[in-house]
Amino acid sequence: MVAIALAAAALPAAASAATGVRVVHDVTTSTGRHLWTQQTVDGLPVYGAYTYSNGGLGFETSVQRTFARTATALAGSYAVSADRARQIALAHTVAPSGSAASASRVAFPSGTSARRAWAVRVEFSYGPGDWSVVVDAATGKVLHAVNRVRFATGSGRVFSPNPVVTLGDPNLTDQKDANAAVPDAAYKVVDLHDLDGTGKLRGTWVNATRGTHRESVASEPTLQYLYRRHDDRFEAVMAYYWIDRSQRYIQSIGFSGTSGVNDESQFVKVDNYSGDNSFYSTGTDSITYGTGGVDDAEDAEVILHEYGHLIQDAQVPGFGATEQGGAMGEGFGDYWAADQTAAASDHQGLLWLAEWDSTSYAPVPSCLRRLDSTKHFPEDMDGEVHDEGELWSASLWQLRSSVGRTVANTDILEAHFLLTPVSRFRQGAKAIIAADRSLYGGAHVAKITRIFERRGILL
């Protein structure tokens, strides 16, 4: 070992401790000997405190990684066990079931002193997660956490939100998934964020998979996913882009960390169900998009409607156990799809939903449902939750128009936390009012109340 002298420093209140170094990497090449060492305090490696020296070129430079500082004093104790530290790290990273965690003793630097701590490595059982979490050994507080997965940005070809809207042509038809059925002008090349760098369509918030085996539906080492609609991988790119974009928006308005909403790498399947329908499975925690008629994942509003169900189920497991609850679920899914696509394009339109998907089963001009319904409670209840959902989606859209997008969506998402699986329209409206009082001091309560009174939901 090559000895490296450490400069003396004034000691803080923590007890002084014996300092030294350990070799972590030592290799000799044509340019000389490359030596990496890590400082130790009382035998504990100091987290991130590395020094690099090159004997051949005769220079030495301090390499500062995250929180990399040398230490001359040590404080704290190992009151928290290794098992407890692993549990804390798994919870902090929201690790999927089956993830592995290993803990080792370190000194975590702060100024010229350090605290006894556990360095916990958390390896996700699936999805991009390889975390280094430092847990204070005396208090259990998380001192530092970083995901060491190397994320990358790729490019993908998508519809935004669908060909009928982009081209303004309601006469387009599927023609058995033919590329020639949709002009090139309907496509748009976009960034795909936080891919895990393997070439798979797998990232922080989405994992686009094939069939039931959860193997990737696409693999592009260049991270260029420039397919057209006849290729099933095109639908996988669509799902990745729109769900990733939606989750990023949710976090941008304050729902992250302990207040996160479905903030996980969401499994989606686009190629193994031939029906003209899409669905979310709570058992496998995945979304399946059907390929009957127009492939469902060719229409951003179908993708986002299904993601709306995941949002609610993440906030209220089992949501929609009543007829009105089911209608609120379908209505929120429609609202969320319209909100997200309206914000991503110039499309405001007539508030029609899924105009491209519906060309396979409805007359021209067609749509799945609308958000400008005049339905009123209770006389327009007909026992079909999608029909009744138009009453709820139209109410939410009026709210968005009245108080603005950010306020409306923050109130609506926060309100979901106040609901139960058996909630009805009235509870849904009152939850939005309660959320506004909590978030905005009730500044918008009068407008919210008026909207739901005119719908017959509040008396």
C-alpha positions, 0 to 999 in steps of 0.5 A: 500500500502507498501511504498518503498523508492526511492534513491535520484539521481542527477537531469538532465536538465529535471524538477524534479518531484514528485515520488511514487509507485502504486501497480500492483499485490498483492497476499499472498501465503504459502511463504508470501506476493508477492507485485509488484509495479510500480514507478510513476513520477508526477502521470504517471506510469514509463514504465517497472519500477517495483519492487518486494518484498516478505514479507514472505522471507524478501527480496526485489529485483529490477526486470528489464524488457525491458527499466526498470529504475526508474526516478526522472525527467520528460520532454516533453509535450502531443502535440501529441493526443491519436488518433495520437499516435494510428495511429503512432503505427498501421503504425509502426507495419504494423497492418492488417485492423481492428486491435485495438489500445488503448493508455494510458499516461506513462513516458518513462525512459531514464537514471534518467529522463523520457519523457511524452509518450503514451503506445499504445497496438496494437492487430492485427485483424488476425495473431500474433500481440499483440504489446506494442508501446511507442510513444513520446508525444511531437514529435510522435517518436516511442521510443520502440516497442515489440510484446508480442506474445509468439513465439515458434519453432516446427518441421515438416516433409517436402520434400526438395524440392520434392521426385523426386529430393531427391531420384533421381527417375523420375519414381515416381508416385502419386498413388492417394496421397498414402503414399506408393508411396513415400519412407520415405527417401524422407522426412526431419524433419525441424524446423518451426520458430515463431509459435504463440504457440497455436498449430496452423500452424500460425506464423509471416510470414505464416498462413496455413488455411482450406477452405474459413473460415480461420480456422487452417488446423492443431492443435498440442499442442506439435508443432510437425507436423510430417505428411505424404503426404496422410494427407492434413496437410502435404501440410500445413506444406510444405507451412508454412516451404517454405514460412517462409524460403523465407520471412526470406531470403528476410529480411536477404538481407536487405528488412525489416521494411519500405523496407519490401516485403510482410512481413505479415502473409501470408494466404495459403489454401491447401485443398479446390480446386480440380483443378491441378493448384495454384493461388494467389487471390488479393481480399483475399490476399491468395494463394490456392494450388490445389489438382489435380494430385500431390497435388501442395503443395507437391512440394516446387517449386510450393509453391515458384513460387506462392509466387513469384507472391505475392512478386511482387504484394506487390511491384507493385500492379497489376503487369503484365498488359502487355504480357511482364509484365506477362512473367516477373511475371511468369519468376520471379516466376520460378527463385525465386522457383529455387533460394530458393530450390537450396540454401536449398538443394544439388540440382542444377540439370539441372535447371528443375522446379517442377519435382514431380508435373509434373509427373501427366501430362508430360512424364518421365523425366518431369518438369514444365519448365526450367531455362536454356532456350536459348530463344531470344527476340523478335522471341521466343515470342508466346503469352503465358506468361509461355512460354515467362517467360522462357526467363526472368527466364533464364536471371535472372539465368544467372545474379545469376551465373554471379554476385552471389546470394546475389547481383543478388537477391538484385538487382532484388528485388530492381528493382521491386520497380521501375516498374509499372503494364505496364512495359515490358522486357526493363523496367525490365532490365533497372530497374535492372541496376538502382538498381545496380547503387544505391546499388553497385555503378554500379559495375555489370552493364557491366555484367547485360547489356551484359546478356540482350543484348544477349537476345535481350532485350537491344539493 
